[in-house]
Amino acid sequence: MILSFKTSLPYYGHWIPYAHTPYDAFWEETGVDPVILDPVLLTFDPERATQKTKYMGELFPASVAADADGLLFLEFFQTDRKAGRAEAL
């Protein structure tokens, strides 16, 4: 299962989402067969270049820490970064 958070890019001074917008996402590891898992999903090279090349976005395991404080990606994607409060996915 992949749950995603889309970002928007500036376009002539306006913020608009569109089909080729880069995105950040997390995926739930429960029930995933590591034998058939695409190794790219576990590749975290600088700027996640390998993931961006293949998937046009960045994908993180839900139970991995997103920051130095230990906030998991599952929680990170449910937090409004500007307001610092919970939000729905």
N, C-alpha and C positions, 0 to 999 in steps of 0.2 A: 504494500500500500504506500502510495506517495501522497503527502499532503503538501501543498505549495503555497508560497507567498509571492505574488508577482510584484515587481517594482515597476516604476514608470520612468521614462526618460524625457528630458526637455525637448520640445520640438517647436522651434520658432517662438520661444518664450512661454509656451504652454506645456503643462504636464499632461501627457496622454498615454494611456496603455494601448498597446497594439500587439499583433500576433507575434512579432519577432523581438519583443521586449525581453531582455535578460531577466532571469528570475532566480530566486533562492528557494530551496525546498528542503524538507526533511522527509526521511522515510523510516518507517517502523521496521525494526529488524526481526520481530517475533514472527516465526513461521517461514522466514526466508531460508532457502536452501543455499548454503555457501558454495556448493559445488557449481551451481548454475548462475550465481550472482556475478554480474558484470564487474570485473576488477576495477573498472573506472570509477565505480561508486565508492571505492575505498582508496582512491588516489587523491591526495590533498597536496599536490605540488603548489608552488607559488601561484597565487591568484586563482588556484584551481583551474589552470589552463587546460588540462586534459579533459576535465568535465565540461568546461565551456565549449571546447571544440566539438565534443561528441553530442552533448545534450543542450547546448546553447544556454546553460545555466549552471548553478552550483547546487549540489545535493549532499545533504549531511545526514548521518544516522541520528535518529531521534534521541537516543540515550547518551550521546556524546556531549561533553561540555562545550558550550558555545563561547564562553568567556573565562577569564581567569578566576572569577568567583564561583565557577562550577554550575552556572545556569545552563541547563540542558537545552538542546535545540528545540525540543518539544515545547519547553516553556518560553524560550526566546521568541519563537514565532507566534506566541500568544500574548506578547507584550508590545504595547504601543511604545516605540522607542523614544518618541518625542515627549509623551505625557508620562511614561513610566508606569502605566497601569495595564491591567489585563484587557485583552480584546479577543473577539471571536475569530476563529480561522475562516 
